[in-house]
Amino acid sequence: MSLIELGWLLAGRLQARWQRLHAVHAGQSTVEYALVGALVIIAAAGALTLLGGQLNSVFTHISTTLGGSH
C-alpha cells in the first residue's frame, strides 16, 4: 500500500468518525433547545398565573379608555 493510499484511507476513517460525532452532538443540541423552550413556557405560564389579575385590570382599563374616545 502506498503512502497516498494510506493517507486516503486514514482521511476516510477520520471523516466517518467526525460525521458520527457530529450526529451525536446535533441530537444533543436539539434536546437542549427543547428543554430550554419548555422552561420558557413554564416560566411564562407561572408569570401569567401570578400576574393574571393585574394584567386583566390593566387591559380592562385600556379597553375602557379606548372605548370612551370614540
C-alpha beads as a LAMMPS data file, in Angstrom:
LAMMPS data file: protein, C-alpha beads

70 atoms
69 bonds

1 atom types
1 bond types

-500.0 500.0 xlo xhi
-500.0 500.0 ylo yhi
-500.0 500.0 zlo zhi

Masses

1 110.0

Atoms # bond

1 1 1 0.000 0.000 0.000
2 1 1 1.444 3.324 -0.992
3 1 1 1.656 6.346 1.262
4 1 1 -1.044 8.155 -0.750
5 1 1 -3.467 5.229 -0.419
6 1 1 -2.786 5.065 3.305
7 1 1 -3.466 8.788 3.588
8 1 1 -6.800 8.481 1.765
9 1 1 -7.792 5.527 3.950
10 1 1 -6.964 7.453 7.109
11 1 1 -8.826 10.540 5.837
12 1 1 -11.919 8.438 5.085
13 1 1 -11.897 6.909 8.542
14 1 1 -11.480 10.301 10.206
15 1 1 -14.326 11.748 8.160
16 1 1 -16.614 8.850 9.131
17 1 1 -15.788 9.337 12.822
18 1 1 -16.344 13.094 12.534
19 1 1 -19.768 12.556 10.954
20 1 1 -20.810 10.141 13.722
21 1 1 -19.609 12.573 16.384
22 1 1 -21.427 15.475 14.719
23 1 1 -24.668 13.455 14.532
24 1 1 -24.498 12.724 18.273
25 1 1 -23.914 16.377 19.144
26 1 1 -26.674 17.534 16.799
27 1 1 -29.110 15.292 18.661
28 1 1 -27.937 16.624 21.998
29 1 1 -28.357 20.237 20.950
30 1 1 -31.895 19.514 19.734
31 1 1 -32.788 18.079 23.138
32 1 1 -31.187 21.061 24.872
33 1 1 -33.205 23.514 22.765
34 1 1 -36.389 21.595 23.569
35 1 1 -35.618 21.734 27.298
36 1 1 -34.922 25.468 27.188
37 1 1 -38.148 26.013 25.253
38 1 1 -40.111 24.007 27.816
39 1 1 -38.591 26.025 30.663
40 1 1 -39.517 29.294 28.952
41 1 1 -43.102 28.113 28.519
42 1 1 -43.302 27.015 32.163
43 1 1 -41.890 30.357 33.332
44 1 1 -44.335 32.295 31.143
45 1 1 -47.273 30.246 32.412
46 1 1 -46.184 30.823 36.004
47 1 1 -45.804 34.559 35.469
48 1 1 -49.223 34.801 33.828
49 1 1 -50.763 32.840 36.690
50 1 1 -49.233 35.125 39.292
51 1 1 -49.926 38.354 37.416
52 1 1 -53.196 37.324 35.768
53 1 1 -55.441 39.535 37.892
54 1 1 -53.256 42.598 37.461
55 1 1 -52.965 42.059 33.703
56 1 1 -56.731 41.702 33.442
57 1 1 -57.274 45.017 35.208
58 1 1 -54.670 46.761 33.013
59 1 1 -56.283 45.502 29.803
60 1 1 -59.747 46.390 31.118
61 1 1 -58.547 49.925 31.847
62 1 1 -57.015 50.222 28.367
63 1 1 -60.194 48.899 26.780
64 1 1 -62.454 51.329 28.628
65 1 1 -60.124 54.223 27.893
66 1 1 -60.013 53.462 24.181
67 1 1 -63.738 52.724 24.084
68 1 1 -64.570 56.111 25.572
69 1 1 -62.549 58.036 22.965
70 1 1 -64.932 57.295 20.074

Bonds

1 1 1 2
2 1 2 3
3 1 3 4
4 1 4 5
5 1 5 6
6 1 6 7
7 1 7 8
8 1 8 9
9 1 9 10
10 1 10 11
11 1 11 12
12 1 12 13
13 1 13 14
14 1 14 15
15 1 15 16
16 1 16 17
17 1 17 18
18 1 18 19
19 1 19 20
20 1 20 21
21 1 21 22
22 1 22 23
23 1 23 24
24 1 24 25
25 1 25 26
26 1 26 27
27 1 27 28
28 1 28 29
29 1 29 30
30 1 30 31
31 1 31 32
32 1 32 33
33 1 33 34
34 1 34 35
35 1 35 36
36 1 36 37
37 1 37 38
38 1 38 39
39 1 39 40
40 1 40 41
41 1 41 42
42 1 42 43
43 1 43 44
44 1 44 45
45 1 45 46
46 1 46 47
47 1 47 48
48 1 48 49
49 1 49 50
50 1 50 51
51 1 51 52
52 1 52 53
53 1 53 54
54 1 54 55
55 1 55 56
56 1 56 57
57 1 57 58
58 1 58 59
59 1 59 60
60 1 60 61
61 1 61 62
62 1 62 63
63 1 63 64
64 1 64 65
65 1 65 66
66 1 66 67
67 1 67 68
68 1 68 69
69 1 69 70
